[in-house]
Amino acid sequence: MFALCDCNNFYASAERLFRPELNGLPLVVLSNNDGCVIARSEEAKQCGIKMGDPEFLVRDQINKYNIQVFSSNYVLYGDISERVMSNLGRWFPRIDVYSIDEAFGWLGGVSDLHHYVPEIRRSVISNTGIPISIGVAPTKTLAKLANKLAKQNNGVLVLDTPERITEAVHDFPVKNLWGVGQQYFNKLKSLGIETAGQLREMPELWLKQNMTIVGQRMWNELWGKPSISIDNTPDVRKGVSVSRSFQNYIVNPDILSEAVSMYACRLAEKLRKEKLHCSYLQVFLYTNQHREDHPQHFPSKTNKLSIAGNNTNDIVRIATQAARELYKPGIKYRKAGVISTGLIPESELQLNIFDVYDGGKKDDLSKTLDLINLAYGRGTIRMASEGYRKTWKLRHEYLSKGYTTRWKDIIKVK
């Protein structure tokens, strides 16, 4: 049996965790630069706020219903997510973290699921404060389906018999089925297939011919035949990136270099955290494609490192040099980013016979920076090339505190 554990309105729940006075009030979380709505509480949904709504278009609704607004605080969300996944890991012999707020767990050998699963939910809520819903079924697709229904069923739904499965899929909208995108939905709708139950009654061969192997797997999963295994050995990452939009347009090459330098520092930190070295480093710049009155420029440059690395000195040097080469006078840049590819685990690093490796001291220095910034907060020690004023930084007018990651923001109980 598979269990899909999904945090309810995760970003909104994380914001409420340390602000209990917000419980019951409508709340939204905005994307980078406070642009669009990326998370909503149930109360905000009832106020008519839709996912992806630009903030400036729903500002009147926000004021009318006194909706609480937060800038995205990914450091907080990531830390809370680790706590939730750690708690879930105590209950499952195998677990597959699917996203920041979802995880599949394997429940083989558990006999009394109707008692065991609610205990998992109570434990996670008690230990983390984050509400979750759990759907259990013989396959991942059915577990996803059960999870959606569980949100309307006290947070837990177990589909452990053919009768319960048939009842669940009978009226379940096919557009909400895992694996059915807009293109497949349009095709199915044109044929009069609007529920998962109707889709399940179609011949297996028809799904394979019209929806490829994906559709065939979905059909088998809807009949309780596992076709998607649990993955407890995640694939090696293909790339790591850091990119941000600027609060204001950048026209100065020095300021642009500062922004790229900061992104490169963050990228190097990510690589070291995951014990990876990169072989290729790409820098890209974007203008605002929605402004027809601005000259457009979308350059990028990829550098190959003679020896794969992850130390801050080399990553920043290569990235800032590339940014200056890409810069074009008179262009208003809106976004920049740094991408590392050709990733190699630290334990498998190979040196170059034709190039002397001088990264030892730089590697040690970078690791020391990580330890200091971990203890005293990110940015306590940073590269001078990042600049000081950072007028280009993201707009974060509604950013919450780092309750779990910054000493000065830890809540004090008197």
N, C-alpha and C positions, 0 to 999 in steps of 0.2 A: 504493500500500500504506500502511496505517495501523499505527502501533506504539503500544501502550499501555504506558507505563513506570510501574510501581507500586512504591513503597518497601515493603519487607517489614516488617510490624509497626512502622510508622514511629516512633511515640512511644517505644516500647520501645527501638528501635535508636538513636534520638537520645540517650536516657539512657545507653546503653551506650558511646556513642562516646568519651566522656571517662572512662569507668570500665570499662576492659577486663577488670578482674577479675570483672565481672558476666557475662561471656560464658559461656553454658552454664547459668546459674542461672535459675530461674523469676522473672519480673518482671512487675509490673502498674503501670499508671498510673491515677490516680484523677481524677475530674472536679472541678469547682469545689467548694470546701468539703470536699474529700476524701470526696465522697459515694459515687459509683459507679465501677465499673471501666469505663474507656473504651479501654484498650489492654492487650494481653497478649502476652508472648513465647510462642513455641511451647511452651516448657517449662511455662509457667503454664497453657496450654490443656490440657496433658496431666495437670495436677493437678486438673482439673475446674472451673477458674474460667471463668465465662461472661461474655460481654460484657453490661454493664449490671447486674451483680450489686452490690447495696449492700455497702459495705465492712464494715459491722457484721455482716452475715449470713455473710460468708466469712472472718471474722477467725480462726476456728478452723483453717480450711484454710491460711490465710496462715502461722499459727504452726507448724502441723504440718509443712508442706513448706518452711519457711524462705523464703517468697516475698519478694523484694525489692519494697518499695512506694515509689512516687514520687507526689508531688502534680504536677498538670499544670503544665508550665512552657512556656506558649505563646510566650513571647519566644524561648526557645531553639529550639523547634520551627519557628517562623516563619523564623528566621535560617538554620537548617539546610536548610529547604525551599528558600529562595532559592538556596542554594549548589547544591543538586541540580538545580533547574530551569535555573540558569545553565549548568551542565555539559551538561545535555541539549540546551540551545539551540545548542551548538557542532556537534551532529551532525545536526540537522534544519533544513531550509530554512524550515519552518513548524511552529509548535508551539502547542498549545492546552492551557494549564494547567487541568486539570479540578478539582483539589482540592489541598489542602496536600501530599498525597503521591502524586498521580497527574497524568499529562500525556499527551496524545495528540500524536504526531509524525507528519509526512507524509514518506514515503520514496520519493516519485516519482523515477524515474531511477536508483535504486540497483539494480545488476544482481545482485551476489553478496550477497544478504541473509544467507545462512547464515554468512558470514564477517564482514559489517559489523555485524550486530546484537550478536553476542557481544562485539565490540570496544567498542560503546557501553556495555554493562553493565560490562565490566572497567574502562573509563575512569572511570565514575561512582563505582564502589566504591573505586577507587584514589585519586581526588581528594577524595571526601567521606567515605568510610568507611561510607556507608549502603548496605546490600544492597538491590538492586532486582531485579524480575522484568520481562521484556519479552515481550509477545505481539504478533505481527505477522500481519496478515490484510488482505484487500481491503476490509473494512468495519470501522467502529468497533465494532459489536456482536460481530463475530467476533474482533476484536482483544481485546476485553474477555474473551471466552471463552478465547482463546488464553493470555491473561495468567494466568487462574486455573489453567489446566493447566500453564503454565510453572513455577509454584511447585513442581510435582512433577516437573519435567523439567530440572533443573539451571539454572533461572532464565530460559531462553530457549525459545520455541516459535514457529516460522514456519509459517503455513498459506498456502503459495503455490501449491498445486495443488488442483483439485477433489477428488482422492482424499484428500489430507490434511484438507481441510475436512470431507468426509463422515465420515471416521474420528473427527474431533474432536467433531462434534455428535451422533454416533450415540448415545452413552450419557451425554452431558452433562446433568445434572439441570436440568429446566426452571425450577425454583425459583431457581437461581443465575444465570439468564439476565438480562442487563441489560435493564431495562424491565418485568420481570415482578414485580409487587408481590403482596402477600398475596391481594388480591381476585382478580386474574387467575389466580394459582396455584390457588386453591380451585376456580375454574371449570374450569381445564384438568384438574385432578386428577379432578374429578367425571366428566370425559369420557374418563378413562383416558390422558391425555397427560401423561407424566412426564419425557420427555427432549426436548432441543432437536431431535433427529432426527425424533421423532414430530410435533412442532409444525411443522417445516419441510415435512412431507408433507401437511399440511392445505391445502385450497384457499385461495388468496390472498383471495378474496371473503369466505370465512368469517371470516378474521382481521379484515378491515375492518369487518364487520358486528358482530362480537362483542367486538373489542378496539380499535375505532375506527382512526383513521389511524396511531396508535402501533403497533398490531399489524401493520398493512399494511407499515409501514416495517421492522419487525422481521423479517417474513417475507422481504422483499427482501434485507435485510442478511444473513440466514442463508444465502441463495442466492448471496452474493458480489456483490450489486448495491448499491453505495453509495447510501444514502438520507439519511445524516446527514453533512453536510460538516464539514470542519475549520474551526474558528472562530479566525482570527488577528486579529480585530478585536472584542474583548470588548465586551459591552453596557455602557452607562453605568450605574453603580450607581443603584438606586432609593432606597436609604437606607443610613445608617450608624448603628450603635447600640452602646451600652456598657451592660451590665446585669450585676449580680452579686447573689448571695445573701449575706446577712450571716452572720458567725460566730455572733452572738447576736441575739436579737430586739431591735429598736430601738423604744423608747417615748418617747424624748426628741426634740423637734423640732429642737433644735440639732445633735444627733448625726446625725439624719437629713439635715439640710442639709449637714453635712460630707461625708457619703457621696455625696450627689447632686452636690456641688461637685467631688469628685474624678472622678466618672464624666463630668461635663461637660467637665472639663479634658482627659481622655483622648479624648473625642469630638472636641473642637476640634483636638487634635493629629492625629487620624486624618484629619480633613477637610483640614487643611493639607498633610499628607503626600501626599494624593491630588489636591491642587490643586482642591478643591471648596468651594463655598459652599452653605449650606443656607437654604431659605426658610421651613421650618417646624421647630419644635422641640417634641417631645413628652416629657413626664415621666410615669412611671407608678410606682405603689407596689403591692406585693403582700403579703398576709398568708399564713400557712401554711394552704392549703386542706385539708390532711390532718388538721388539728387541729380537731375538731368542738367542743372546749371553748373555742376562741378565737373572738372576734367576727371576722367576715370583712369585708374592705374592699379593693376593687381599683380605686382611683380613677386617673384619668389626665387630663392637660390638655395641649392643643396650642396653642402660641403661634405666630403668624405674624410673621416679621421684616419690618419695612417695607423694609429693604434686606438681601438675602441676605448672610450673613457667616460667618466661621469663626474670628474672633479669640476668645481665651480669655475676655477680660473680659466681652463681651456674652453669650456662651454660658453662662457660669457665672452671671451675674446673672439671666438669664431662668430658668434651670433651678432655682436655689435658691429664687427667689421662687415658682415653681410648686409646688415641694415643700412649702413652708410653707403654701401655700393648700390643698394636698391633705391635709395632715396632719390626723388626727382624734385627739383625746386618748383615752387608754385602749386604743388599738389597738396590737397587737404586730406590727410590720412585719418581714417576712422577706427581702424583695427589693425593689430599686429599679432603675430604668433610665432612660436618656436616649436618644431616637431622633431623628435628623435626617432629613428628607425634603425633597422639592422641590429636589434637588441641581442645582447649576449650575456648570459649569467656570469657574475663575477668569477665563479669557480672555473669557468671555461675560457677565460681571457687568453688570447694568443698574442705574443709579441711579434714585432716585425724585425727580421734579421738585418734589414737595411736602414732601420731607424732606431736610434737610441731612446729607450723609454726613460723619460725624466718625470713621470707622473707620481712617483712614490711620495715625495714630500707634499705635493699638491693634494694628493688623495688624503693624506693624514690631516692636512690643514682643513680640508672640506669636512671631514668627519668631526673634527674638533668644533667647527662652526655649527654643525648640526646639534651637537651636544649642548653647546652654550645657548643656542636659540630655543632648544627644547626646554631647557631649564628656566630661561628668563623671558621667553616669548619671541616669536618670529620677528626678525628685523633688528634684534638687539645688536648684533654684529652683521654688517652687510657690506657688499662691494661698493666702493666709492662711486663707481660708474652708474649706480642706480640713482644718484642724485639725492637731493634733500627735500625739496618742496613738493615734488610729484603732483603738479597741477593737472596731469593727464590721467590720474587714477580714476577708477570707476566711480560713478555716482552711487553712494550708499547712504541715502538720507535717512533710511529707516532701519539701519543695521542693528541687530540685537547684540548683546554682550557675548563674550566667549566664556560662558558659565563653567565649562568643563576643561578649557584649554588655556586659560589665562589667569594667573594668580590673582591679579587685582579685581577680576570679575567674579571670583568665586563668592557665592552668596554667604553672608555672615549671619549666623543666628544668635540673637542676643537674649 
